Protein backbone atom coordinates (compact mmCIF):
# COMPACT_ATOMS: atom_id res chain seq x y z
CA UNK A 1 0.00 0.00 0.00
CA UNK A 2 1.32 3.40 -0.86
CA UNK A 3 0.00 6.88 -0.45
CA UNK A 4 1.50 9.77 -2.37
CA UNK A 5 1.06 13.29 -1.04
CA UNK A 6 1.67 16.05 -3.59
CA UNK A 7 2.31 19.43 -2.01
CA UNK A 8 1.81 22.31 -4.48
CA UNK A 9 3.34 25.66 -3.62
CA UNK A 10 5.02 28.76 -4.99
CA UNK A 11 8.18 30.48 -3.73
CA UNK A 12 6.29 33.66 -2.80
CA UNK A 13 3.54 32.00 -0.73
CA UNK A 14 4.23 32.65 2.96
CA UNK A 15 1.46 30.29 4.11
CA UNK A 16 2.97 27.53 1.97
CA UNK A 17 6.39 28.02 3.53
CA UNK A 18 5.10 27.86 7.10
CA UNK A 19 2.84 24.86 6.38
CA UNK A 20 5.28 22.71 4.41
CA UNK A 21 7.62 21.75 7.32
CA UNK A 22 4.61 20.84 9.46
CA UNK A 23 3.21 18.58 6.75
CA UNK A 24 6.62 16.99 6.15
CA UNK A 25 7.05 16.34 9.87
CA UNK A 26 3.61 14.72 10.05
CA UNK A 27 4.25 12.60 6.94
CA UNK A 28 7.55 11.36 8.41
CA UNK A 29 5.47 9.32 10.88
CA UNK A 30 3.97 7.24 8.06
CA UNK A 31 6.27 4.86 6.19
CA UNK A 32 3.61 4.26 3.53
CA UNK A 33 3.35 7.96 2.60
CA UNK A 34 5.61 9.55 0.00
CA UNK A 35 5.91 13.36 0.17
CA UNK A 36 6.37 15.10 -3.21
CA UNK A 37 6.92 18.85 -3.48
CA UNK A 38 5.72 20.65 -6.62
CA UNK A 39 6.86 24.22 -7.29
CA UNK A 40 4.03 25.65 -9.37
CA UNK A 41 6.30 28.25 -10.97
CA UNK A 42 8.63 25.55 -12.35
CA UNK A 43 6.27 22.61 -12.86
CA UNK A 44 3.34 24.26 -14.65
CA UNK A 45 2.47 21.13 -16.68
CA UNK A 46 2.14 19.09 -13.46
CA UNK A 47 -0.10 21.79 -11.98
CA UNK A 48 -2.22 21.83 -15.13
CA UNK A 49 -2.55 18.05 -15.26
CA UNK A 50 -3.75 18.09 -11.65
CA UNK A 51 -5.93 21.19 -12.09
CA UNK A 52 -4.18 23.13 -9.33
CA UNK A 53 -5.12 26.80 -9.47
CA UNK A 54 -4.48 27.91 -5.87
CA UNK A 55 -1.73 27.32 -3.33
CA UNK A 56 -1.13 25.69 -1.00
CA UNK A 57 -2.79 22.60 -2.39
CA UNK A 58 -2.30 19.04 -1.21
CA UNK A 59 -3.52 16.07 -3.19
CA UNK A 60 -3.54 12.57 -1.70
CA UNK A 61 -3.19 9.67 -4.12
CA UNK A 62 -3.74 6.04 -3.25
CA UNK A 63 -2.97 3.36 -5.83
CA UNK A 64 -2.48 6.15 -8.40
CA UNK A 65 -5.98 7.55 -7.86
CA UNK A 66 -6.76 10.93 -6.35
CA UNK A 67 -8.47 10.31 -3.02
CA UNK A 68 -8.64 13.75 -1.42
CA UNK A 69 -7.71 17.35 -2.25
CA UNK A 70 -7.05 20.20 0.18
CA UNK A 71 -6.67 23.75 -1.10
CA UNK A 72 -5.97 27.13 0.49
CA UNK A 73 -7.59 26.77 3.92
CA UNK A 74 -6.92 23.48 5.72
CA UNK A 75 -5.02 22.16 8.71
CA UNK A 76 -2.34 19.53 9.09
CA UNK A 77 -4.77 17.61 11.28
CA UNK A 78 -7.29 17.38 8.43
CA UNK A 79 -4.63 15.93 6.15
CA UNK A 80 -3.49 13.52 8.87
CA UNK A 81 -7.06 12.34 9.46
CA UNK A 82 -7.39 11.46 5.77
CA UNK A 83 -4.06 9.61 5.78
CA UNK A 84 -5.27 7.62 8.79
CA UNK A 85 -8.55 6.90 7.05
CA UNK A 86 -6.85 5.67 3.88
CA UNK A 87 -4.39 3.57 5.90
CA UNK A 88 -7.14 1.98 7.97
CA UNK A 89 -9.28 1.13 4.92
CA UNK A 90 -6.28 -0.42 3.18
CA UNK A 91 -5.54 -2.63 6.19
CA UNK A 92 -8.88 -4.41 5.80
C-alpha positions in Angstrom: 0.0 0.0 0.0 1.3 3.4 -0.9 0.0 6.9 -0.4 1.5 9.8 -2.4 1.1 13.3 -1.0 1.7 16.0 -3.6 2.3 19.4 -2.0 1.8 22.3 -4.5 3.3 25.7 -3.6 5.0 28.8 -5.0 8.2 30.5 -3.7 6.3 33.7 -2.8 3.5 32.0 -0.7 4.2 32.7 3.0 1.5 30.3 4.1 3.0 27.5 2.0 6.4 28.0 3.5 5.1 27.9 7.1 2.8 24.9 6.4 5.3 22.7 4.4 7.6 21.7 7.3 4.6 20.8 9.5 3.2 18.6 6.7 6.6 17.0 6.1 7.0 16.3 9.9 3.6 14.7 10.1 4.3 12.6 6.9 7.6 11.4 8.4 5.5 9.3 10.9 4.0 7.2 8.1 6.3 4.9 6.2 3.6 4.3 3.5 3.4 8.0 2.6 5.6 9.5 0.0 5.9 13.4 0.2 6.4 15.1 -3.2 6.9 18.8 -3.5 5.7 20.6 -6.6 6.9 24.2 -7.3 4.0 25.7 -9.4 6.3 28.2 -11.0 8.6 25.5 -12.3 6.3 22.6 -12.9 3.3 24.3 -14.6 2.5 21.1 -16.7 2.1 19.1 -13.5 -0.1 21.8 -12.0 -2.2 21.8 -15.1 -2.6 18.1 -15.3 -3.7 18.1 -11.6 -5.9 21.2 -12.1 -4.2 23.1 -9.3 -5.1 26.8 -9.5 -4.5 27.9 -5.9 -1.7 27.3 -3.3 -1.1 25.7 -1.0 -2.8 22.6 -2.4 -2.3 19.0 -1.2 -3.5 16.1 -3.2 -3.5 12.6 -1.7 -3.2 9.7 -4.1 -3.7 6.0 -3.2 -3.0 3.4 -5.8 -2.5 6.1 -8.4 -6.0 7.6 -7.9 -6.8 10.9 -6.3 -8.5 10.3 -3.0 -8.6 13.8 -1.4 -7.7 17.3 -2.2 -7.1 20.2 0.2 -6.7 23.7 -1.1 -6.0 27.1 0.5 -7.6 26.8 3.9 -6.9 23.5 5.7 -5.0 22.2 8.7 -2.3 19.5 9.1 -4.8 17.6 11.3 -7.3 17.4 8.4 -4.6 15.9 6.2 -3.5 13.5 8.9 -7.1 12.3 9.5 -7.4 11.5 5.8 -4.1 9.6 5.8 -5.3 7.6 8.8 -8.6 6.9 7.1 -6.9 5.7 3.9 -4.4 3.6 5.9 -7.1 2.0 8.0 -9.3 1.1 4.9 -6.3 -0.4 3.2 -5.5 -2.6 6.2 -8.9 -4.4 5.8 
